[in-house]
Amino acid sequence: MTILTAEQLSKSYGMKQLFHHISFSVEEGERIGLIGVNGTGKSTLLQVVAGAEQADEGNLMTKNGLILEYLPQNPDYDRESAVLEQVLGMAAQAEAEYEAKRILSKLGIEQFDVQMGQLSGGQRKRVLLAGVLMRESDLLILDEPTNHLDTEAVEFLEQQLKRRRSALLMITHDRYFLDRLATRMFELDQGQLYTYTGNYAAFLDKKAERQELEQAAERKRQNLFRRELEWIRRGAKARTTKQKARIDRFEQIKDAAPGQQSGELDISLSGSRLGKKVIELEQLGHAYEEREVIRDFSAIIQRHDRIGIIGPNGSGKSTLLKLIAGSMKPTHGHVETGPTVRIGFFTQEAEEMDGSTRVIDYIKEAAEHVKTADGTLISAAQMLERFLFPGELQWTPIDRLSGGEKRRLYLLRILMEAPNVLLLDEPTNDLDIQTLTILEDYLDHFNGAVLIVSHDRYFLDRTAETIWAFIGNGQIDHHVGNYSEYRELQTRRPAKEEATDTEESKAAGSRSAERPKALKMSYQEQRDLEHIDEWIEDKENEIADMDTAINQTGSDYDKLQTLFEQKKQLDLELEQLMERWTYLNELAEQIAQQKSAR
């Protein structure tokens, strides 16, 4: 059943056309991912669909009584309201309070009585995300919901959205998230909307097919254009009707040229020479008041290291990067940096960006000219063009850029300074997928060390070869391999009761050294995969029965408390089953891919 239809929507800001006469529909229960280059109007389109912004032209029609929930990137909130009050609103029943606390805890919010005005921007976003997850709706609209979430919270959100019956329209840069959730993809490109059935992987296949067809059509047009141009140059005479028609045809072929393309981001900057000694951390430690976030951590960072740093929000990941960069002093221990090291630190906040500064002036502060990877010297303006900032945009104040455009500009500023060690703190926040793809390719060829703090599982798998994981009490675990391999190790560890932690670590190191190794399911894993769907359904039925019992209990608070505890245990068991389901299906996919690659 169609719940929303958009017909011929158009929207402009000043001279910039965001989208032009686009049409689409949203069906009941489908999950749609919206992607496109930063600044193309994705967030504006969501605002129009949600009713927060009016289109210049077109119509938006919804089914009668449509219930819509919308969470923008910078949502409104009540500064004086306590966290739990903000989430619950008018739904202050005991059961709702329990569910709100469960969701908040999973999103990393443990203090329920703190006022919203006292929270950080990321914490507020998580509280408001919990609020929309609590409320039933026909259509849920989310703009970058995974920003400010750690990996565990992203996985929890993924499970919650899979279990919802409502339709979902979302913007996200998290490609694993898109691939596992989306049933349809929208791409906003040069004012046009393209739709693709399937998830992110299906989108990549179908977009490649579309581009091949467009290229073939353009080659045919160019061949016709050349023939007609040759005829015109020979001296066409416009006196006869036949010749006049031929000239008109030439003009039509010329006018049929495709519109200006969005272009490809080009990161081809050269770095500085890096000597043998890079960075050494010795007994590094740091504490905030009495809370120790890093304890006695030692490591040697070498020239070609690709290190992913993971852990819960607030565990100390950004602090570690600041200690390495020298922008913060450790409580104890020290950091030794080689004499040729030039650090480029891509922080989360980009605090040094003055919003009143024009784009071109901000980049010229770093360098008037820069050398590319092939040795060519180009100007700051030319480099901005390569970073998808055309001439007219270069004279725009930074405040007028979209969030993603600001992050892309900030990235260029750092790379313009020719670093040979890159520290990237949540680089995927607000960057579009095209930019991330080009950045990943750039890091492949970057002739220096890279340390990345990120919650983006795809980005970590694509870039990191070593994982530093914050595991609590200031301790950092060291794992050779990418993020998925580390998570697989953590999932397998409890199932092997006969192995000690030390033995398991040695085995993990051996597996990493011996890669690639054929994957295989154990007998227990095969049995679990066969029955896991039934177990999940049974557990969901138990929870539904428990909800009914709670609703029928009335004012017997002792019994209610007992039932709540039982439901809490059932929820935990269901969550464990869902995690097991995710692991088993991913393992099955990896085995299938490995077999097909042989």
Secondary structure, 3 states (H helix, E strand, C coil): CEEEEEEEEEEEECCEEEEEEEEEEEECCCEEEEECCCCCCHHHHHHHHHCCCCCCEEEEEECCCCCEEEECCCCCCCCCCEHHHHHHCCCCCHHHHHHHHHHHHHCCCCCCCCEHHHCCHHHHHHHHHHHHHHCCCCEEEEECCCCCCCHHHHHHHHHHHHHCCCEEEEECCCHHHHHHHCCEEEEEECEEEEEEECCHHHHHHHHHHHHHHHHHHHHHHHHHHHHHHHHHHCCCCCCCHHHHHHHHHHHHHHHCCCCCCCCCCCCCECCCCCCCCCEEEEEEEEEECCEEEEEEEEEEECCCCEEEEECCCCCCHHHHHHHHHCCCCCCEEEEEECCCCCEEEECCCCCCCCCCCEHHHHHHCCCCEEEECCCCEEEHHHHHHHCCCCHHHHHCEHHHCCHHHHHHHHHHHHHHCCCCEEEEECCCCCCCHHHHHHHHHHHHHCCCEEEEECCCHHHHHHHCCEEEEEEECCEEEEEECCHHHHHHHHHHHHHCCCCCHHHHHHHHHHHHHHCCCCCCCCHHHHHHHHHHHHHHHHHHHHHHHHHHHHHHHCCCHHHHHHHHHHHHHHHHHHHHHHHHHHHHHHHHHHHHHHHHHC
